[in-house]
Amino acid sequence: MFPLVDSLQEEPVTPEHLNALQRLADVPRGIAKTLMLAYGYAPELIADLVLAGLIEVMPDIAGIGRQTIEVELVTITEAGRRALWFDRAQMTPVPQ
């Protein structure tokens, strides 16, 4: 397991955390929280990442045809991007 980067918590980032962070890193504007849940990410996992400062959940308005609905967008934070970078750096073999 890998320690959280710039986090006050001592809990490690799990492979499931890293998977969620990678999915969010690929979508700059964020992903609707309902879609994250549909992808199979548990509400507790999302809450853990928010509390660790690795993601944010923000209200947004989405237009569907002539109607608008309120959604919650999940976005990766800079600390979340650093956690991904840290994970990749730890897994990269160092040339000798």
N, C-alpha and C positions, 0 to 999 in steps of 0.2 A: 504494500500500500504506500501511497505517497502523501506527505503532509500537505495541508492546505497552505497555499501561498498567501501571505499578507492577511491571514485570518487569525482572530483571537482564539478560535476553537482549536483543540488539539486532535480532533478526529481526522482520520485519513480520508483522502478522496478515493472512492471505490471505482472499479471499472464502470459501474452503472452511472456514477456521477460524471466520469470522463466522457462516456457515451452521450449523455445529455448535453454536456458542454460542447462537444464537437458538433452535434446537430445544430445547436444555437449559433456556434461560431460561423457556420456556413450560411446563415440567414441574417444579414446586418440589421434589418428592420425588426426582427423578432418573429416569434411563432405564437399563435393564439394558445392560451393555456389549455383550452378544451382540446386542441389538436395534440398538444404534448401528452395530455391524459389519454387520448385516443391512440397515440403511439405506444402507450403502455407504461409511461412514467408515472409513478405513484405520487399522490399529493404530498406525501411525507418527504419524498426525494426532492420535489420542487421546494418545499419549505426549508429543508436542510440547506439547499444551495443558496436560497435567499438569505437565511440567517448567517451563512458563512460569507456573504457578500460576493458570491461568484455569479449570481444572476439577479435580475430585477424583474418584478411583475408590475406593469404599468397599465392603467386604463387607456383605452383607445376607442375610436369610433370606426366601424367598418361599414362601407356602403355595399348593399346587395340590391341591385336594381334601383328602384326609387326609395327603398327603405334603408334606414341606418340602424345598426345595432351596436350596443356597447360590448366590447370584448376586453379581455385582459391579455396584453402582449408580454411574453417572456423573452427577455434579452440577456445576452451574456455581458458581464461587466469586464472592465480591464483586468481586474483581479482574476476573473474566470479565464480570460485569455492567457494570463501569466501561469495559471495552474496547468493549462493545456501545454504551454511551452515547457514548463518545468517537467511535466510527465514525459514529453518527447525527449528532452535533454537527458533524463535519467535512463531512458531505454536505448539511447543511441550509443553504440560501442565507440570507445575512444581509440583512435589509431595508436599503435605503439611503434 
